[in-house]
Amino acid sequence: MQKKFCCDIIFLMEPIFWQTYEYEHYEKNPDWFWIAGILGGTLAIVAVIFSNLLFAVLIVMATVAIILFGNKEPHLLDCEINKKGVRIHKTLYVYSNLEAFNVTEGYSPKLILKSTKTLMPLITVPIGNVHPDEIIPVLSSVLVYNEELREPIAHLIMDHLGF
């Protein structure tokens, strides 16, 4: 499949705006924090028993980071699809750096963008109250629509764990 560039639709369209939170926030009860602390502490003790102090320190730091992140409220992001690219908060992803896209439907619909960048191959953003039928025709005029693009497994695991 070849990438399409600069069709008339993208230049004639009005920008599509929406606001969404960077992730879905789940309220965590004190038990969640206790479990995270106990698991982290247990793993750190096991690392010390096996004489791996550096790994024990890494586990403690990761446990503290998980607990702090678990308590963090998500930021409200301004998103836009315009003639230059897709803007998520303050970052503009220009069409020349994107290969393909997909819009997942379901409980929490998301726009998934495949980037040409090595360190950031997939960009996932919730589409909030925008209907996928508004996004697909516009992005199809400049990017390849790939239904096989899915949300990364790490994102699904984090959602399942309540992050």
N, C-alpha and C positions, 0 to 999 in steps of 0.2 A: 504494500500500500504506500502510495506517495502522499506526502504532506501537501495540503492545499494552502495557497496564500491569497490574501486580499480579494475576497469576493465582494460584490456589491452589497450584500446583506449586512455585513459587518460595519460598513461605512454609513449606511442609511439608518441603522438601528439606533434606538435610544438606549443609553446604558441601563443595565439591570442592577439595581441596588438591593441589598438586604443587610440586616444585622443578625448576628448569631453569636452565641457564646463559643469560646475556643474549644470547649468540651462540655459534655453533660456532667453536671455536678451531682454526686450522690451524697446525701447526708450520712455521716459515719458516727456510729455510737461509740462509747468508750471501749467496748469490747474489741472493736476493730483495731484500735490503737494498741490495746494490750496484746492482742494476738500478733500484730506486726512486731512489737517490741520483744515478745517472748521468742518468736521464731528467729529474729535477728540475733538476739542474745545467745540462743542455743547454737546457732550456726557459728557464731564467733567463738564460743567455748570449744566447740568441736575443732575449729581451726587451730586454737591454742594447744589443744591436746595433741594434734598432729604436728606441732612445732612450726606452724605457719603463721607467724605474727603479722606479717604484711597482709595476708588474706583476711585475718581477723579484723584488722583496722579497716580494711576495705568494706567488710560486711557491716561493721558498726556505722561507718559513714553512709553506706547505702541505706541502712535501716533508718537513720536520722532523716535522710533525704526523702525517703518514701513517706515517713510520718509527716514531715513538713508539707510535702506536696499533697498528701491526702487531706490536709486541712485547708488548702488554698482554694479561694473562690475563683472561678473562671472570669476572664476579661470579656467584655462585650466588643466584638469585632465588627467594623464596617467593611462590607465586601461589595465588589462591583465588577461587572463584566463590561468592558468598554472596547473601543476600536483599537486600543494599543495592546490590551491583554487583560488578565484577571488580576485585580487588586484585592489583597486580603490584608486588612488593617493598613499598614504603611508600606507593604511590600508589593511591588508590581511584577507579576510574572508575564513577561512579554511573549507573544505568540511564537516568535522565532526560537525561544528556548523551551517550547512545549511540543510534545509529539502527538499525544492522544488524550482523550478524556472519556469518562463514563459518569453517569448519574445513577447512584443506587437509590432504590426506593425501599420503603418499609417504615419501620418505627421512627428512625432518624435518618432521613434522606441526606446523602452527601454527594458532593462534587469531587471526583477523583481526577487529578491531572497527572499525566506522565511527563516528567521533565527530561531534558537531554543532559542535565547535570548529574554527574556520577554520585556525589554525596547526598543528593536529595532526589531520588528517582520518582517518588510518588508524593503528591501534595494532596491532602484530604481536608476538606472544609465542609461543615454542615451547611445546608442551603436554607435552613429555617423555613420561612413561609413561602418561598418561591417555588412555583410548580415546575417540575422537570421539563414539561412541554414548552416552557419559556426559554430554558437554557439550551436544550439540545439543538434546535434549529440554528441558533446564533453561533454556537461553538462549532457546529458541524461545517459551517462555511469556511472555517480557518484551520480546524484540527480534525484529526481522524477520530470518529466515534468508535470506541473499542469496548464492547460489552463484556469482554473477559477481564477488564481491569477490576480488581476488587480491593477492598480495604486491607491494608497489611495485617498479618496475623497478630503482630505485637499490639496493634490498636484494639483488636477484638479481645485479646487476653486482658488488656488494661480495662476495657469496658466491663468485662465479666468480673474482674476483681474489685470493681467499684471505684475506679479512678475516672 
